[in-house]
Amino acid sequence: MNNKIRYIGLMSGTSADGIDLALVEFDTHQTQGANGANLIASYYQAYDNATHQKIMSLYNASSNEIDRAGSLDIELAQLFSQAILQFLQQENLSPADITAIGSHGQTIRHRPIKNQDISTPFTLQIGCLQSLALLTGIRVVGDFRTKDIALGGQGAPLVPAFHQAIFGSTEKDVFVVNIGGIANITFLPKHAPHNTTGFDTGPGNALMDYWFGQHQSGRFDAEGQWASSGNVCPNLLQAMLSDAYFTQTAPKSTGREYFNAQWLTKFTAQSTLKATDIQATLTALTAETIAQDINQLSTKSDVYICGGGIENNFLISLLNQKLNNHKIVNTHTKNINSDSLEAMAFAWLAFAFDKNIFGNIPAVTGASKPAVLGISVNP
Protein backbone atom coordinates (compact mmCIF):
# COMPACT_ATOMS: atom_id res chain seq x y z
CA MET A 1 0.00 0.00 0.00
CA ASN A 2 1.37 3.42 -0.99
CA ASN A 3 1.60 5.64 2.07
CA LYS A 4 2.74 8.72 0.11
CA ILE A 5 0.06 11.27 -0.78
CA ARG A 6 0.37 14.59 -2.57
CA TYR A 7 -1.25 17.95 -1.89
CA ILE A 8 -0.94 21.35 -3.55
CA GLY A 9 -0.65 24.36 -1.27
CA LEU A 10 -1.84 27.70 -2.66
CA MET A 11 -0.92 31.08 -1.24
CA SER A 12 -1.65 34.61 -2.44
CA GLY A 13 -0.24 37.01 0.11
CA THR A 14 -0.84 40.59 1.18
CA SER A 15 1.72 41.89 -1.32
CA ALA A 16 -0.77 40.77 -4.00
CA ASP A 17 2.06 40.08 -6.41
CA GLY A 18 1.10 36.60 -7.55
CA ILE A 19 0.17 32.99 -6.83
CA ASP A 20 2.56 30.68 -5.00
CA LEU A 21 2.00 26.93 -5.41
CA ALA A 22 3.78 24.07 -3.67
CA LEU A 23 3.45 20.38 -4.50
CA VAL A 24 4.06 18.59 -1.22
CA GLU A 25 4.26 14.88 -0.54
CA PHE A 26 3.34 13.53 2.90
CA ASP A 27 4.01 10.13 4.43
CA THR A 28 0.94 8.85 6.29
CA HIS A 29 3.18 6.46 8.27
CA GLN A 30 5.42 9.24 9.58
CA THR A 31 4.47 11.47 12.51
CA GLN A 32 7.63 13.60 12.74
CA GLY A 33 8.67 16.60 10.63
CA ALA A 34 5.16 17.57 9.52
CA ASN A 35 4.47 13.97 8.50
CA GLY A 36 7.56 13.85 6.32
CA ALA A 37 6.53 16.93 4.33
CA ASN A 38 8.63 16.90 1.17
CA LEU A 39 8.53 19.73 -1.36
CA ILE A 40 8.37 18.05 -4.77
CA ALA A 41 8.04 21.17 -6.89
CA SER A 42 6.95 24.80 -6.75
CA TYR A 43 5.37 27.23 -9.16
CA TYR A 44 4.81 30.99 -9.26
CA GLN A 45 2.39 32.93 -11.41
CA ALA A 46 2.63 36.73 -11.22
CA TYR A 47 -0.51 38.82 -11.35
CA ASP A 48 -0.84 41.33 -14.13
CA ASN A 49 -1.12 44.98 -13.09
CA ALA A 50 -4.90 45.04 -13.45
CA THR A 51 -5.40 42.09 -11.07
CA HIS A 52 -2.86 43.51 -8.63
CA GLN A 53 -4.76 46.80 -8.53
CA LYS A 54 -8.13 45.08 -8.12
CA ILE A 55 -6.84 43.28 -5.03
CA MET A 56 -5.11 46.33 -3.58
CA SER A 57 -8.23 48.46 -4.00
CA LEU A 58 -10.18 46.12 -1.70
CA TYR A 59 -7.86 46.41 1.29
CA ASN A 60 -9.70 49.50 2.49
CA ALA A 61 -13.25 50.85 2.25
CA SER A 62 -14.13 52.20 -1.19
CA SER A 63 -17.06 52.56 -3.56
CA ASN A 64 -19.01 49.53 -4.80
CA GLU A 65 -16.66 47.19 -2.95
CA ILE A 66 -19.18 44.35 -2.45
CA ASP A 67 -19.75 44.01 -6.19
CA ARG A 68 -16.04 44.26 -6.91
CA ALA A 69 -15.15 41.73 -4.19
CA GLY A 70 -17.82 39.29 -5.37
CA SER A 71 -16.60 39.45 -8.94
CA LEU A 72 -12.94 39.18 -7.95
CA ASP A 73 -13.79 36.16 -5.77
CA ILE A 74 -14.64 34.22 -8.95
CA GLU A 75 -11.94 35.81 -11.07
CA LEU A 76 -9.20 34.80 -8.63
CA ALA A 77 -10.52 31.23 -8.51
CA GLN A 78 -10.19 31.15 -12.29
CA LEU A 79 -6.61 32.44 -12.10
CA PHE A 80 -5.80 29.97 -9.30
CA SER A 81 -7.16 27.09 -11.38
CA GLN A 82 -5.22 28.14 -14.48
CA ALA A 83 -2.00 28.25 -12.45
CA ILE A 84 -2.68 24.84 -10.90
CA LEU A 85 -3.45 23.19 -14.24
CA GLN A 86 -0.28 24.70 -15.76
CA PHE A 87 1.67 23.48 -12.72
CA LEU A 88 0.31 19.95 -13.16
CA GLN A 89 1.21 20.01 -16.83
CA GLN A 90 4.73 21.18 -15.97
CA GLU A 91 5.10 18.22 -13.58
CA ASN A 92 3.43 15.70 -15.93
CA LEU A 93 0.68 15.06 -13.40
CA SER A 94 -3.09 14.84 -13.63
CA PRO A 95 -5.73 16.06 -11.15
CA ALA A 96 -6.18 12.44 -10.04
CA ASP A 97 -2.61 12.48 -8.67
CA ILE A 98 -3.49 15.18 -6.12
CA THR A 99 -5.37 14.36 -2.91
CA ALA A 100 -6.47 17.95 -2.34
CA ILE A 101 -5.59 21.61 -2.78
CA GLY A 102 -5.02 23.60 0.40
CA SER A 103 -6.06 27.12 -0.57
CA HIS A 104 -5.41 30.14 1.61
CA GLY A 105 -7.08 32.37 -0.96
CA GLN A 106 -6.51 36.12 -0.96
CA THR A 107 -7.11 38.14 2.19
CA ILE A 108 -8.90 41.39 1.41
CA ARG A 109 -9.90 42.32 4.94
CA HIS A 110 -8.54 41.15 8.30
CA ARG A 111 -10.27 42.66 11.33
CA PRO A 112 -9.37 40.45 14.30
CA ILE A 113 -10.09 42.98 17.07
CA LYS A 114 -13.18 44.96 18.02
CA ASN A 115 -13.00 48.72 17.59
CA GLN A 116 -15.40 51.62 17.16
CA ASP A 117 -16.21 50.48 13.62
CA ILE A 118 -15.96 46.68 14.04
CA SER A 119 -18.35 45.26 16.65
CA THR A 120 -17.57 41.63 15.76
CA PRO A 121 -14.10 40.53 14.59
CA PHE A 122 -13.82 38.79 11.22
CA THR A 123 -11.41 37.86 8.47
CA LEU A 124 -12.23 37.60 4.76
CA GLN A 125 -10.37 35.64 2.09
CA ILE A 126 -11.61 35.38 -1.50
CA GLY A 127 -10.91 32.95 -4.34
CA CYS A 128 -14.13 30.90 -4.53
CA LEU A 129 -13.50 27.35 -3.26
CA GLN A 130 -16.46 25.91 -5.18
CA SER A 131 -15.22 27.37 -8.46
CA LEU A 132 -11.65 26.26 -7.80
CA ALA A 133 -12.74 22.66 -7.15
CA LEU A 134 -14.90 22.53 -10.26
CA LEU A 135 -12.33 24.16 -12.55
CA THR A 136 -9.46 21.90 -11.44
CA GLY A 137 -11.37 18.69 -10.79
CA ILE A 138 -9.56 18.47 -7.44
CA ARG A 139 -11.03 18.58 -3.93
CA VAL A 140 -10.25 21.86 -2.18
CA VAL A 141 -9.72 22.49 1.52
CA GLY A 142 -9.89 26.16 2.48
CA ASP A 143 -11.42 28.79 4.76
CA PHE A 144 -8.80 27.95 7.37
CA ARG A 145 -9.01 31.10 9.46
CA THR A 146 -12.73 31.29 10.23
CA LYS A 147 -12.92 28.60 12.91
CA ASP A 148 -10.07 30.15 14.86
CA ILE A 149 -11.95 33.48 14.80
CA ALA A 150 -15.10 31.65 15.95
CA LEU A 151 -13.09 30.30 18.88
CA GLY A 152 -12.15 33.82 19.95
CA GLY A 153 -8.79 33.83 18.19
CA GLN A 154 -7.39 36.23 15.62
CA GLY A 155 -7.31 33.65 12.82
CA ALA A 156 -3.64 34.48 12.32
CA PRO A 157 -0.88 33.68 12.08
CA LEU A 158 -1.53 30.04 11.19
CA VAL A 159 1.88 29.05 9.83
CA PRO A 160 3.48 28.59 13.31
CA ALA A 161 1.74 25.20 13.66
CA PHE A 162 3.49 24.08 10.47
CA HIS A 163 6.80 25.55 11.60
CA GLN A 164 6.40 23.67 14.88
CA ALA A 165 5.73 20.45 12.96
CA ILE A 166 8.65 20.97 10.55
CA PHE A 167 11.30 21.89 13.11
CA GLY A 168 10.09 19.93 16.15
CA SER A 169 12.41 19.98 19.15
CA THR A 170 15.53 22.02 18.47
CA GLU A 171 18.95 22.27 20.13
CA LYS A 172 18.85 26.06 19.80
CA ASP A 173 16.18 28.72 19.95
CA VAL A 174 14.79 29.01 16.42
CA PHE A 175 12.86 31.82 14.72
CA VAL A 176 11.10 31.60 11.39
CA VAL A 177 10.55 35.07 9.95
CA ASN A 178 8.19 35.54 7.02
CA ILE A 179 8.50 38.94 5.35
CA GLY A 180 5.55 39.41 3.02
CA GLY A 181 3.37 42.51 2.88
CA ILE A 182 3.12 42.05 6.64
CA ALA A 183 5.96 40.43 8.60
CA ASN A 184 5.41 37.66 11.12
CA ILE A 185 7.64 35.55 13.32
CA THR A 186 7.41 32.10 14.85
CA PHE A 187 9.50 31.41 17.96
CA LEU A 188 10.44 27.79 18.71
CA PRO A 189 12.22 27.69 22.09
CA LYS A 190 14.99 25.07 22.34
CA HIS A 191 13.84 21.69 23.66
CA ALA A 192 10.31 23.07 24.10
CA PRO A 193 8.39 23.13 20.80
CA HIS A 194 5.11 22.96 22.76
CA ASN A 195 5.86 26.53 23.92
CA THR A 196 5.81 27.86 20.35
CA THR A 197 4.68 31.47 19.97
CA GLY A 198 4.15 33.65 16.93
CA PHE A 199 2.64 36.94 15.83
CA ASP A 200 2.72 39.68 13.22
CA THR A 201 5.54 42.11 13.97
CA GLY A 202 4.14 44.85 11.73
CA PRO A 203 4.73 45.97 8.16
CA GLY A 204 6.96 43.82 6.00
CA ASN A 205 7.10 44.98 2.38
CA ALA A 206 3.72 46.75 2.32
CA LEU A 207 4.79 50.31 3.13
CA MET A 208 8.04 50.01 1.19
CA ASP A 209 6.16 48.80 -1.90
CA TYR A 210 3.58 51.58 -1.56
CA TRP A 211 6.17 54.35 -1.23
CA PHE A 212 8.27 52.96 -4.07
CA GLY A 213 5.19 52.84 -6.32
CA GLN A 214 4.45 56.50 -5.57
CA HIS A 215 7.91 57.66 -6.64
CA GLN A 216 9.33 55.07 -9.04
CA SER A 217 8.03 52.78 -11.77
CA GLY A 218 7.35 49.22 -10.74
CA ARG A 219 5.75 47.43 -7.80
CA PHE A 220 8.76 47.03 -5.49
CA ASP A 221 12.28 48.21 -4.75
CA ALA A 222 14.37 45.47 -6.37
CA GLU A 223 17.04 44.26 -3.93
CA GLY A 224 16.42 47.42 -1.88
CA GLN A 225 18.67 49.41 -4.22
CA TRP A 226 16.58 52.59 -4.12
CA ALA A 227 16.35 52.49 -0.32
CA SER A 228 20.09 51.92 -0.01
CA SER A 229 20.71 55.20 -1.87
CA GLY A 230 18.98 57.08 0.96
CA ASN A 231 19.69 57.61 4.64
CA VAL A 232 17.67 56.35 7.59
CA CYS A 233 16.10 59.26 9.50
CA PRO A 234 16.23 58.44 13.26
CA ASN A 235 13.50 60.95 14.20
CA LEU A 236 11.06 59.60 11.61
CA LEU A 237 11.88 56.02 12.60
CA GLN A 238 11.26 56.72 16.29
CA ALA A 239 7.98 58.49 15.49
CA MET A 240 6.75 55.46 13.56
CA LEU A 241 7.96 53.07 16.26
CA SER A 242 5.80 54.93 18.79
CA ASP A 243 2.68 53.35 17.24
CA ALA A 244 0.84 51.35 19.88
CA TYR A 245 0.81 48.16 17.77
CA PHE A 246 4.53 47.63 18.27
CA THR A 247 4.23 47.47 22.05
CA GLN A 248 1.09 45.32 22.15
CA THR A 249 1.61 41.90 23.64
CA ALA A 250 0.80 38.75 21.66
CA PRO A 251 -1.54 37.33 20.48
CA LYS A 252 -1.66 40.00 17.80
CA SER A 253 -2.07 40.18 14.05
CA THR A 254 -2.46 43.02 11.60
CA GLY A 255 -2.77 43.81 7.90
CA ARG A 256 -2.82 46.41 5.17
CA GLU A 257 -6.08 47.69 6.63
CA TYR A 258 -3.93 49.30 9.33
CA PHE A 259 -0.43 49.74 7.92
CA ASN A 260 -1.42 51.57 4.76
CA ALA A 261 -1.03 54.89 2.93
CA GLN A 262 -3.15 56.74 5.50
CA TRP A 263 -0.97 55.45 8.33
CA LEU A 264 2.20 56.52 6.55
CA THR A 265 0.84 59.96 5.67
CA LYS A 266 0.49 60.77 9.39
CA PHE A 267 4.28 60.73 9.58
CA THR A 268 5.30 62.05 6.17
CA ALA A 269 2.71 64.72 5.29
CA GLN A 270 4.87 67.57 6.62
CA SER A 271 8.20 65.92 5.91
CA THR A 272 10.94 67.66 3.92
CA LEU A 273 12.97 64.46 3.65
CA LYS A 274 14.01 63.08 0.28
CA ALA A 275 11.86 60.21 -0.99
CA THR A 276 14.88 57.87 -0.83
CA ASP A 277 15.43 58.76 2.84
CA ILE A 278 11.83 57.85 3.64
CA GLN A 279 12.26 54.55 1.75
CA ALA A 280 15.41 53.80 3.73
CA THR A 281 13.55 54.58 6.97
CA LEU A 282 10.62 52.34 6.05
CA THR A 283 13.10 49.53 5.41
CA ALA A 284 14.62 50.22 8.81
CA LEU A 285 11.14 50.14 10.37
CA THR A 286 10.57 46.60 9.09
CA ALA A 287 14.03 45.50 10.25
CA GLU A 288 13.75 47.17 13.66
CA THR A 289 10.32 45.79 14.52
CA ILE A 290 11.36 42.25 13.57
CA ALA A 291 14.67 42.51 15.42
CA GLN A 292 13.31 44.04 18.60
CA ASP A 293 10.79 41.21 18.98
CA ILE A 294 13.44 38.56 18.35
CA ASN A 295 15.85 40.17 20.81
CA GLN A 296 13.16 40.35 23.48
CA LEU A 297 12.48 36.62 23.17
CA SER A 298 16.01 35.26 22.84
CA THR A 299 19.63 36.34 23.20
CA LYS A 300 21.00 33.79 20.71
CA SER A 301 19.18 31.81 18.02
CA ASP A 302 19.03 30.56 14.47
CA VAL A 303 16.82 32.83 12.35
CA TYR A 304 15.30 31.42 9.16
CA ILE A 305 13.97 34.12 6.81
CA CYS A 306 11.44 33.52 4.06
CA GLY A 307 9.00 35.51 1.94
CA GLY A 308 9.61 38.24 -0.62
CA GLY A 309 11.63 40.33 1.81
CA ILE A 310 14.53 37.89 1.57
CA GLU A 311 15.29 39.38 -1.87
CA ASN A 312 15.76 42.86 -0.35
CA ASN A 313 19.52 42.99 0.25
CA PHE A 314 19.34 46.31 2.10
CA LEU A 315 16.69 44.95 4.48
CA ILE A 316 18.71 41.78 5.14
CA SER A 317 21.85 43.83 5.82
CA LEU A 318 19.93 45.91 8.39
CA LEU A 319 18.60 42.72 10.02
CA ASN A 320 22.13 41.31 10.22
CA GLN A 321 23.27 44.47 12.01
CA LYS A 322 20.37 44.40 14.48
CA LEU A 323 20.62 40.63 15.09
CA ASN A 324 24.39 40.41 15.54
CA ASN A 325 24.06 37.85 18.37
CA HIS A 326 21.88 35.63 16.20
CA LYS A 327 22.64 33.55 13.12
CA ILE A 328 20.57 34.11 9.98
CA VAL A 329 20.23 30.69 8.32
CA ASN A 330 18.98 29.77 4.86
CA THR A 331 15.91 27.51 4.90
CA HIS A 332 17.62 25.36 2.26
CA THR A 333 19.51 23.72 5.14
CA LYS A 334 16.14 22.18 6.03
CA ASN A 335 15.50 21.24 2.37
CA ILE A 336 12.89 24.00 2.21
CA ASN A 337 12.66 26.62 -0.51
CA SER A 338 12.12 29.92 1.33
CA ASP A 339 9.79 31.13 -1.44
CA SER A 340 7.56 28.07 -0.95
CA LEU A 341 7.33 27.86 2.83
CA GLU A 342 3.92 29.51 3.20
CA ALA A 343 2.40 27.56 0.31
CA MET A 344 3.80 24.38 1.90
CA ALA A 345 2.08 25.37 5.16
CA PHE A 346 -1.32 25.45 3.46
CA ALA A 347 -0.69 22.09 1.81
CA TRP A 348 0.01 20.79 5.32
CA LEU A 349 -3.13 22.45 6.73
CA ALA A 350 -5.19 20.60 4.10
CA PHE A 351 -3.43 17.36 5.07
CA ALA A 352 -4.04 18.20 8.75
CA PHE A 353 -7.76 18.71 8.02
CA ASP A 354 -7.95 15.28 6.42
CA LYS A 355 -6.08 13.61 9.30
CA ASN A 356 -7.84 15.50 12.13
CA ILE A 357 -4.65 17.26 13.21
CA PHE A 358 -4.98 20.60 14.99
CA GLY A 359 -4.01 23.48 12.70
CA ASN A 360 -3.87 26.36 15.16
CA ILE A 361 -1.88 27.10 18.31
CA PRO A 362 -4.05 28.92 20.89
CA ALA A 363 -1.01 30.63 22.44
CA VAL A 364 -0.36 32.15 19.02
CA THR A 365 -3.85 33.11 17.84
CA GLY A 366 -5.66 33.55 21.15
CA ALA A 367 -8.28 30.91 20.34
CA SER A 368 -9.99 29.21 23.29
CA LYS A 369 -8.79 25.78 22.16
CA PRO A 370 -6.87 24.01 19.40
CA ALA A 371 -8.96 22.93 16.43
CA VAL A 372 -8.94 21.19 13.06
CA LEU A 373 -9.23 24.08 10.60
CA GLY A 374 -10.91 24.41 7.24
CA ILE A 375 -13.77 23.11 5.14
CA SER A 376 -13.65 20.62 2.26
CA VAL A 377 -15.27 21.18 -1.14
CA ASN A 378 -15.61 18.38 -3.69
CA PRO A 379 -15.47 19.07 -7.43
Secondary structure, 3 states (H helix, E strand, C coil): CCCEEEEEEEEECCCCCEEEEEEEEEECCCCCHHHHCEEEEEEEEECCHHHHHHHHCCCCCCCCHHHHHHHHHHHHHHHHHHHHHHHHHHCCCCHHHCCEEEEEEEEEEEECCCCCCCCCCEEEEECCHHHHHHHHCCCEEECCCHHHHHCCCCCCCCHHHHHHHHHCCCCCEEEEEEECCEEEEEEECCCCHHHCEEEEEEECCHHHHHHHHHHCCCCCCHHHHHHHCCCCCHHHHHHHHCCHHHHCCCCCCCCCCCCCHHHHHHHHCCCCCCHHHHHHHHHHHHHHHHHHHHHHHCCCEEEEEECHHHHCHHHHHHHHHHCCCCEEECHHHHCCCHHHHHHHHHHHHHHHHHCCCCCCCHHHHCCCCCCCCCEEECC
